[in-house]
Amino acid sequence: MPHSSWLKAAGAAFAVALATATAAHAAPAPELTAVTSVAAVVTLHYDDSRAGGWEAAIAAGVASWNRNVSNVRLVEAAPGTRAEIQIVATSGWPQATLGPVRPGGQVRVELGSQAVSQGYDKTRIATHEMGHSLGLPDTKPGPCSQLMSGSAAGTSCTNAVPNATERSRVESAYAGGLASLVPADGRTLVDAP
């Protein structure tokens, strides 16, 4: 074997032996750690500038939804900017467009004073109607513990907190951020008894 071939063969053998020895004594590769997926939060803006007399009820309803669902945030729109949820005060029965509303889309919530004059709780009404905007239909008849039972629970019911099933349905509707959202239903749900 010529000297240059012998050197090449010896060099290759040494490289293989070195790689094998290094691999045998090298620290084990770190285990891959699970990456926790952070749910995308969908921000929806509301405009209550035409809902005079309902401000406290709206604020309480927004706080209830923001406390109880993790992937949707309701935020008051700056004056003069577009909002996905238009909230207005009316003299009729409360009603709302059935969502779930997408960012950039638009639904309407009407907070009717006729229900208040019959003894229904303003905060429950506002929170319930916002629930329609987030994609929840009525669950009538239903108990007071179901926010979406609306007027079926009677005038003594003041519960303005979505139950576990209602929270889960909203979180499912907005799971995965914007990509998973289907367009709002577009139907208007009137909440008269």
Helices and strands as residue ranges (DSSP letters): H 3-25, E 42-50, H 55-68, E 72-76, E 85-90, E 95-97, E 107-112, H 113-117, H 122-133, G 147-153, H 164-173, G 177-180, E 188-190
